Amino acid sequence: MKKLVLAAALAGAASTASAGNLAEPVVEPPVIIEETGGSSSGWVLPLILLVLVGAAVASN
């Protein structure tokens, strides 16, 4: 009788185990980052800083 109860308990525990659900997984599209400035935008900030330093030196 004990073996029958143990077998029923193990069978009940094994049948209720589930790894997931039936819903379709939500897959988000990959994020693609585009460069808008290109290679010429790298010189704008140093040029502005050079003009500001030149203006500061000229005002002294």
PDB file of N, CA, C and O in Angstrom, chain B, residues numbered from 101:
ATOM      1  N   MET B 101       0.822  -1.200   0.000  1.00  0.00           N
ATOM      2  CA  MET B 101       0.000   0.000   0.000  1.00  0.00           C
ATOM      3  C   MET B 101       0.866   1.264   0.000  1.00  0.00           C
ATOM      4  O   MET B 101       0.537   2.249  -0.662  1.00  0.00           O
ATOM      5  N   LYS B 102       1.986   1.229   0.755  1.00  0.00           N
ATOM      6  CA  LYS B 102       2.859   2.399   0.805  1.00  0.00           C
ATOM      7  C   LYS B 102       3.459   2.695  -0.571  1.00  0.00           C
ATOM      8  O   LYS B 102       3.592   3.851  -0.970  1.00  0.00           O
ATOM      9  N   LYS B 103       3.816   1.623  -1.287  1.00  0.00           N
ATOM     10  CA  LYS B 103       4.400   1.815  -2.616  1.00  0.00           C
ATOM     11  C   LYS B 103       3.383   2.415  -3.588  1.00  0.00           C
ATOM     12  O   LYS B 103       3.741   3.212  -4.455  1.00  0.00           O
ATOM     13  N   LEU B 104       2.130   2.032  -3.440  1.00  0.00           N
ATOM     14  CA  LEU B 104       1.082   2.569  -4.305  1.00  0.00           C
ATOM     15  C   LEU B 104       0.867   4.058  -4.049  1.00  0.00           C
ATOM     16  O   LEU B 104       0.693   4.835  -4.988  1.00  0.00           O
ATOM     17  N   VAL B 105       0.878   4.451  -2.783  1.00  0.00           N
ATOM     18  CA  VAL B 105       0.719   5.866  -2.428  1.00  0.00           C
ATOM     19  C   VAL B 105       1.918   6.664  -2.907  1.00  0.00           C
ATOM     20  O   VAL B 105       1.762   7.767  -3.430  1.00  0.00           O
ATOM     21  N   LEU B 106       3.121   6.113  -2.731  1.00  0.00           N
ATOM     22  CA  LEU B 106       4.334   6.794  -3.180  1.00  0.00           C
ATOM     23  C   LEU B 106       4.346   6.940  -4.704  1.00  0.00           C
ATOM     24  O   LEU B 106       4.715   7.994  -5.223  1.00  0.00           O
ATOM     25  N   ALA B 107       3.945   5.892  -5.417  1.00  0.00           N
ATOM     26  CA  ALA B 107       3.893   5.962  -6.878  1.00  0.00           C
ATOM     27  C   ALA B 107       2.860   6.976  -7.340  1.00  0.00           C
ATOM     28  O   ALA B 107       3.100   7.693  -8.311  1.00  0.00           O
ATOM     29  N   ALA B 108       1.722   7.052  -6.671  1.00  0.00           N
ATOM     30  CA  ALA B 108       0.695   8.026  -7.042  1.00  0.00           C
ATOM     31  C   ALA B 108       1.176   9.449  -6.776  1.00  0.00           C
ATOM     32  O   ALA B 108       0.911  10.354  -7.567  1.00  0.00           O
ATOM     33  N   ALA B 109       1.880   9.646  -5.669  1.00  0.00           N
ATOM     34  CA  ALA B 109       2.398  10.985  -5.353  1.00  0.00           C
ATOM     35  C   ALA B 109       3.449  11.411  -6.367  1.00  0.00           C
ATOM     36  O   ALA B 109       3.441  12.558  -6.812  1.00  0.00           O
ATOM     37  N   LEU B 110       4.350  10.512  -6.739  1.00  0.00           N
ATOM     38  CA  LEU B 110       5.381  10.842  -7.730  1.00  0.00           C
ATOM     39  C   LEU B 110       4.775  11.083  -9.103  1.00  0.00           C
ATOM     40  O   LEU B 110       5.220  11.977  -9.824  1.00  0.00           O
ATOM     41  N   ALA B 111       3.778  10.309  -9.474  1.00  0.00           N
ATOM     42  CA  ALA B 111       3.119  10.507 -10.766  1.00  0.00           C
ATOM     43  C   ALA B 111       2.380  11.838 -10.795  1.00  0.00           C
ATOM     44  O   ALA B 111       2.383  12.528 -11.814  1.00  0.00           O
ATOM     45  N   GLY B 112       1.754  12.200  -9.692  1.00  0.00           N
ATOM     46  CA  GLY B 112       1.062  13.492  -9.628  1.00  0.00           C
ATOM     47  C   GLY B 112       2.015  14.662  -9.682  1.00  0.00           C
ATOM     48  O   GLY B 112       1.722  15.674 -10.319  1.00  0.00           O
ATOM     49  N   ALA B 113       3.162  14.538  -9.018  1.00  0.00           N
ATOM     50  CA  ALA B 113       4.159  15.618  -9.041  1.00  0.00           C
ATOM     51  C   ALA B 113       4.800  15.737 -10.416  1.00  0.00           C
ATOM     52  O   ALA B 113       5.104  16.842 -10.864  1.00  0.00           O
ATOM     53  N   ALA B 114       5.006  14.618 -11.083  1.00  0.00           N
ATOM     54  CA  ALA B 114       5.656  14.643 -12.395  1.00  0.00           C
ATOM     55  C   ALA B 114       4.737  15.211 -13.463  1.00  0.00           C
ATOM     56  O   ALA B 114       5.215  15.829 -14.414  1.00  0.00           O
ATOM     57  N   SER B 115       3.452  15.021 -13.333  1.00  0.00           N
ATOM     58  CA  SER B 115       2.544  15.486 -14.375  1.00  0.00           C
ATOM     59  C   SER B 115       2.253  16.982 -14.260  1.00  0.00           C
ATOM     60  O   SER B 115       1.844  17.599 -15.244  1.00  0.00           O
ATOM     61  N   THR B 116       2.454  17.583 -13.075  1.00  0.00           N
ATOM     62  CA  THR B 116       2.157  19.003 -12.916  1.00  0.00           C
ATOM     63  C   THR B 116       3.353  19.888 -13.241  1.00  0.00           C
ATOM     64  O   THR B 116       3.206  21.106 -13.331  1.00  0.00           O
ATOM     65  N   ALA B 117       4.531  19.301 -13.419  1.00  0.00           N
ATOM     66  CA  ALA B 117       5.706  20.100 -13.742  1.00  0.00           C
ATOM     67  C   ALA B 117       5.593  20.618 -15.170  1.00  0.00           C
ATOM     68  O   ALA B 117       5.239  19.874 -16.084  1.00  0.00           O
ATOM     69  N   SER B 118       5.894  21.887 -15.349  1.00  0.00           N
ATOM     70  CA  SER B 118       5.790  22.507 -16.659  1.00  0.00           C
ATOM     71  C   SER B 118       6.948  23.470 -16.841  1.00  0.00           C
ATOM     72  O   SER B 118       7.309  24.190 -15.911  1.00  0.00           O
ATOM     73  N   ALA B 119       7.530  23.489 -18.028  1.00  0.00           N
ATOM     74  CA  ALA B 119       8.665  24.359 -18.292  1.00  0.00           C
ATOM     75  C   ALA B 119       8.246  25.683 -18.900  1.00  0.00           C
ATOM     76  O   ALA B 119       9.080  26.578 -19.028  1.00  0.00           O
ATOM     77  N   GLY B 120       7.024  25.838 -19.267  1.00  0.00           N
ATOM     78  CA  GLY B 120       6.600  27.081 -19.894  1.00  0.00           C
ATOM     79  C   GLY B 120       5.108  27.087 -20.104  1.00  0.00           C
ATOM     80  O   GLY B 120       4.377  26.292 -19.513  1.00  0.00           O
ATOM     81  N   ASN B 121       4.664  27.993 -20.952  1.00  0.00           N
ATOM     82  CA  ASN B 121       3.233  28.059 -21.242  1.00  0.00           C
ATOM     83  C   ASN B 121       3.016  27.944 -22.744  1.00  0.00           C
ATOM     84  O   ASN B 121       3.974  27.797 -23.504  1.00  0.00           O
ATOM     85  N   LEU B 122       1.778  28.009 -23.165  1.00  0.00           N
ATOM     86  CA  LEU B 122       1.457  27.824 -24.572  1.00  0.00           C
ATOM     87  C   LEU B 122       1.468  29.120 -25.378  1.00  0.00           C
ATOM     88  O   LEU B 122       1.260  29.097 -26.591  1.00  0.00           O
ATOM     89  N   ALA B 123       1.708  30.241 -24.718  1.00  0.00           N
ATOM     90  CA  ALA B 123       1.709  31.527 -25.419  1.00  0.00           C
ATOM     91  C   ALA B 123       2.971  31.667 -26.264  1.00  0.00           C
ATOM     92  O   ALA B 123       4.035  31.169 -25.897  1.00  0.00           O
ATOM     93  N   GLU B 124       2.842  32.336 -27.379  1.00  0.00           N
ATOM     94  CA  GLU B 124       3.984  32.583 -28.237  1.00  0.00           C
ATOM     95  C   GLU B 124       4.943  33.555 -27.553  1.00  0.00           C
ATOM     96  O   GLU B 124       4.488  34.513 -26.927  1.00  0.00           O
ATOM     97  N   PRO B 125       6.243  33.342 -27.654  1.00  0.00           N
ATOM     98  CA  PRO B 125       7.184  34.273 -27.027  1.00  0.00           C
ATOM     99  C   PRO B 125       7.200  35.613 -27.764  1.00  0.00           C
ATOM    100  O   PRO B 125       7.041  35.670 -28.983  1.00  0.00           O
ATOM    101  N   VAL B 126       7.393  36.672 -27.011  1.00  0.00           N
ATOM    102  CA  VAL B 126       7.445  38.011 -27.589  1.00  0.00           C
ATOM    103  C   VAL B 126       8.890  38.295 -27.970  1.00  0.00           C
ATOM    104  O   VAL B 126       9.767  38.336 -27.107  1.00  0.00           O
ATOM    105  N   VAL B 127       9.135  38.487 -29.241  1.00  0.00           N
ATOM    106  CA  VAL B 127      10.480  38.753 -29.740  1.00  0.00           C
ATOM    107  C   VAL B 127      10.522  40.205 -30.190  1.00  0.00           C
ATOM    108  O   VAL B 127       9.793  40.609 -31.096  1.00  0.00           O
ATOM    109  N   GLU B 128      11.389  40.987 -29.543  1.00  0.00           N
ATOM    110  CA  GLU B 128      11.500  42.398 -29.915  1.00  0.00           C
ATOM    111  C   GLU B 128      12.513  42.539 -31.053  1.00  0.00           C
ATOM    112  O   GLU B 128      13.508  41.816 -31.090  1.00  0.00           O
ATOM    113  N   PRO B 129      12.263  43.460 -31.972  1.00  0.00           N
ATOM    114  CA  PRO B 129      13.207  43.644 -33.083  1.00  0.00           C
ATOM    115  C   PRO B 129      14.516  44.246 -32.583  1.00  0.00           C
ATOM    116  O   PRO B 129      14.515  44.978 -31.594  1.00  0.00           O
ATOM    117  N   PRO B 130      15.629  43.951 -33.245  1.00  0.00           N
ATOM    118  CA  PRO B 130      16.914  44.506 -32.810  1.00  0.00           C
ATOM    119  C   PRO B 130      16.963  46.022 -33.023  1.00  0.00           C
ATOM    120  O   PRO B 130      16.351  46.550 -33.951  1.00  0.00           O
ATOM    121  N   VAL B 131      17.689  46.698 -32.164  1.00  0.00           N
ATOM    122  CA  VAL B 131      17.839  48.150 -32.257  1.00  0.00           C
ATOM    123  C   VAL B 131      19.038  48.448 -33.147  1.00  0.00           C
ATOM    124  O   VAL B 131      20.145  47.972 -32.891  1.00  0.00           O
ATOM    125  N   ILE B 132      18.813  49.233 -34.185  1.00  0.00           N
ATOM    126  CA  ILE B 132      19.872  49.596 -35.123  1.00  0.00           C
ATOM    127  C   ILE B 132      20.129  51.088 -34.984  1.00  0.00           C
ATOM    128  O   ILE B 132      19.228  51.907 -35.164  1.00  0.00           O
ATOM    129  N   ILE B 133      21.379  51.432 -34.659  1.00  0.00           N
ATOM    130  CA  ILE B 133      21.747  52.835 -34.479  1.00  0.00           C
ATOM    131  C   ILE B 133      22.485  53.292 -35.725  1.00  0.00           C
ATOM    132  O   ILE B 133      23.483  52.693 -36.127  1.00  0.00           O
ATOM    133  N   GLU B 134      21.985  54.357 -36.331  1.00  0.00           N
ATOM    134  CA  GLU B 134      22.610  54.889 -37.529  1.00  0.00           C
ATOM    135  C   GLU B 134      23.407  56.132 -37.183  1.00  0.00           C
ATOM    136  O   GLU B 134      22.965  56.959 -36.385  1.00  0.00           O
ATOM    137  N   GLU B 135      24.577  56.264 -37.778  1.00  0.00           N
ATOM    138  CA  GLU B 135      25.365  57.469 -37.583  1.00  0.00           C
ATOM    139  C   GLU B 135      24.855  58.535 -38.550  1.00  0.00           C
ATOM    140  O   GLU B 135      24.750  58.300 -39.754  1.00  0.00           O
ATOM    141  N   THR B 136      24.540  59.711 -38.002  1.00  0.00           N
ATOM    142  CA  THR B 136      23.968  60.753 -38.850  1.00  0.00           C
ATOM    143  C   THR B 136      24.998  61.781 -39.282  1.00  0.00           C
ATOM    144  O   THR B 136      24.836  62.412 -40.327  1.00  0.00           O
ATOM    145  N   GLY B 137      26.054  61.963 -38.499  1.00  0.00           N
ATOM    146  CA  GLY B 137      26.991  63.038 -38.794  1.00  0.00           C
ATOM    147  C   GLY B 137      28.071  62.660 -39.784  1.00  0.00           C
ATOM    148  O   GLY B 137      28.569  63.530 -40.498  1.00  0.00           O
ATOM    149  N   GLY B 138      28.440  61.433 -39.853  1.00  0.00           N
ATOM    150  CA  GLY B 138      29.515  61.022 -40.723  1.00  0.00           C
ATOM    151  C   GLY B 138      30.857  61.358 -40.105  1.00  0.00           C
ATOM    152  O   GLY B 138      30.941  61.595 -38.900  1.00  0.00           O
ATOM    153  N   SER B 139      31.904  61.381 -40.907  1.00  0.00           N
ATOM    154  CA  SER B 139      33.250  61.615 -40.381  1.00  0.00           C
ATOM    155  C   SER B 139      33.581  63.103 -40.278  1.00  0.00           C
ATOM    156  O   SER B 139      34.544  63.462 -39.600  1.00  0.00           O
ATOM    157  N   SER B 140      32.819  63.972 -40.925  1.00  0.00           N
ATOM    158  CA  SER B 140      33.143  65.397 -40.915  1.00  0.00           C
ATOM    159  C   SER B 140      32.674  66.092 -39.640  1.00  0.00           C
ATOM    160  O   SER B 140      33.087  67.224 -39.390  1.00  0.00           O
ATOM    161  N   SER B 141      31.827  65.462 -38.824  1.00  0.00           N
ATOM    162  CA  SER B 141      31.323  66.119 -37.627  1.00  0.00           C
ATOM    163  C   SER B 141      32.346  66.109 -36.498  1.00  0.00           C
ATOM    164  O   SER B 141      32.127  66.766 -35.480  1.00  0.00           O
ATOM    165  N   GLY B 142      33.444  65.396 -36.638  1.00  0.00           N
ATOM    166  CA  GLY B 142      34.460  65.316 -35.602  1.00  0.00           C
ATOM    167  C   GLY B 142      35.312  66.561 -35.486  1.00  0.00           C
ATOM    168  O   GLY B 142      36.033  66.703 -34.499  1.00  0.00           O
ATOM    169  N   TRP B 143      35.266  67.442 -36.416  1.00  0.00           N
ATOM    170  CA  TRP B 143      36.122  68.627 -36.358  1.00  0.00           C
ATOM    171  C   TRP B 143      35.377  69.880 -35.912  1.00  0.00           C
ATOM    172  O   TRP B 143      36.012  70.918 -35.719  1.00  0.00           O
ATOM    173  N   VAL B 144      34.078  69.829 -35.741  1.00  0.00           N
ATOM    174  CA  VAL B 144      33.297  71.018 -35.392  1.00  0.00           C
ATOM    175  C   VAL B 144      33.592  71.457 -33.963  1.00  0.00           C
ATOM    176  O   VAL B 144      33.852  72.637 -33.729  1.00  0.00           O
ATOM    177  N   LEU B 145      33.559  70.543 -33.007  1.00  0.00           N
ATOM    178  CA  LEU B 145      33.796  70.895 -31.609  1.00  0.00           C
ATOM    179  C   LEU B 145      35.224  71.405 -31.379  1.00  0.00           C
ATOM    180  O   LEU B 145      35.381  72.425 -30.707  1.00  0.00           O
ATOM    181  N   PRO B 146      36.261  70.760 -31.892  1.00  0.00           N
ATOM    182  CA  PRO B 146      37.610  71.329 -31.719  1.00  0.00           C
ATOM    183  C   PRO B 146      37.766  72.710 -32.366  1.00  0.00           C
ATOM    184  O   PRO B 146      38.494  73.557 -31.849  1.00  0.00           O
ATOM    185  N   LEU B 147      37.087  72.937 -33.490  1.00  0.00           N
ATOM    186  CA  LEU B 147      37.158  74.246 -34.133  1.00  0.00           C
ATOM    187  C   LEU B 147      36.518  75.317 -33.263  1.00  0.00           C
ATOM    188  O   LEU B 147      37.050  76.420 -33.142  1.00  0.00           O
ATOM    189  N   ILE B 148      35.371  74.997 -32.651  1.00  0.00           N
ATOM    190  CA  ILE B 148      34.708  75.960 -31.758  1.00  0.00           C
ATOM    191  C   ILE B 148      35.589  76.260 -30.547  1.00  0.00           C
ATOM    192  O   ILE B 148      35.720  77.413 -30.138  1.00  0.00           O
ATOM    193  N   LEU B 149      36.195  75.210 -29.974  1.00  0.00           N
ATOM    194  CA  LEU B 149      37.086  75.416 -28.826  1.00  0.00           C
ATOM    195  C   LEU B 149      38.300  76.249 -29.215  1.00  0.00           C
ATOM    196  O   LEU B 149      38.744  77.086 -28.430  1.00  0.00           O
ATOM    197  N   LEU B 150      38.839  76.041 -30.393  1.00  0.00           N
ATOM    198  CA  LEU B 150      39.986  76.825 -30.862  1.00  0.00           C
ATOM    199  C   LEU B 150      39.610  78.293 -31.026  1.00  0.00           C
ATOM    200  O   LEU B 150      40.395  79.174 -30.678  1.00  0.00           O
ATOM    201  N   VAL B 151      38.433  78.559 -31.543  1.00  0.00           N
ATOM    202  CA  VAL B 151      37.968  79.948 -31.694  1.00  0.00           C
ATOM    203  C   VAL B 151      37.778  80.587 -30.320  1.00  0.00           C
ATOM    204  O   VAL B 151      38.137  81.749 -30.131  1.00  0.00           O
ATOM    205  N   LEU B 152      37.223  79.855 -29.365  1.00  0.00           N
ATOM    206  CA  LEU B 152      37.024  80.400 -28.013  1.00  0.00           C
ATOM    207  C   LEU B 152      38.364  80.685 -27.330  1.00  0.00           C
ATOM    208  O   LEU B 152      38.513  81.720 -26.680  1.00  0.00           O
ATOM    209  N   VAL B 153      39.328  79.793 -27.466  1.00  0.00           N
ATOM    210  CA  VAL B 153      40.653  80.021 -26.876  1.00  0.00           C
ATOM    211  C   VAL B 153      41.316  81.216 -27.556  1.00  0.00           C
ATOM    212  O   VAL B 153      41.944  82.039 -26.890  1.00  0.00           O
ATOM    213  N   GLY B 154      41.179  81.312 -28.866  1.00  0.00           N
ATOM    214  CA  GLY B 154      41.763  82.455 -29.590  1.00  0.00           C
ATOM    215  C   GLY B 154      41.126  83.765 -29.155  1.00  0.00           C
ATOM    216  O   GLY B 154      41.818  84.775 -29.028  1.00  0.00           O
ATOM    217  N   ALA B 155      39.828  83.764 -28.927  1.00  0.00           N
ATOM    218  CA  ALA B 155      39.154  84.976 -28.473  1.00  0.00           C
ATOM    219  C   ALA B 155      39.587  85.348 -27.058  1.00  0.00           C
ATOM    220  O   ALA B 155      39.716  86.529 -26.735  1.00  0.00           O
ATOM    221  N   ALA B 156      39.813  84.336 -26.212  1.00  0.00           N
ATOM    222  CA  ALA B 156      40.261  84.605 -24.849  1.00  0.00           C
ATOM    223  C   ALA B 156      41.677  85.157 -24.836  1.00  0.00           C
ATOM    224  O   ALA B 156      41.982  86.048 -24.044  1.00  0.00           O
ATOM    225  N   VAL B 157      42.535  84.651 -25.689  1.00  0.00           N
ATOM    226  CA  VAL B 157      43.920  85.146 -25.767  1.00  0.00           C
ATOM    227  C   VAL B 157      43.948  86.554 -26.341  1.00  0.00           C
ATOM    228  O   VAL B 157      44.740  87.386 -25.899  1.00  0.00           O
ATOM    229  N   ALA B 158      43.089  86.834 -27.326  1.00  0.00           N
ATOM    230  CA  ALA B 158      43.084  88.153 -27.961  1.00  0.00           C
ATOM    231  C   ALA B 158      42.515  89.222 -27.038  1.00  0.00           C
ATOM    232  O   ALA B 158      42.836  90.402 -27.184  1.00  0.00           O
ATOM    233  N   SER B 159      41.685  88.826 -26.104  1.00  0.00           N
ATOM    234  CA  SER B 159      41.083  89.852 -25.232  1.00  0.00           C
ATOM    235  C   SER B 159      42.029  90.287 -24.129  1.00  0.00           C
ATOM    236  O   SER B 159      41.791  91.320 -23.502  1.00  0.00           O
ATOM    237  N   ASN B 160      43.101  89.534 -23.867  1.00  0.00           N
ATOM    238  CA  ASN B 160      44.064  89.930 -22.824  1.00  0.00           C
ATOM    239  C   ASN B 160      45.031  90.924 -23.302  1.00  0.00           C
ATOM    240  O   ASN B 160      45.901  91.353 -22.545  1.00  0.00           O
TER     241      ASN B 160
END
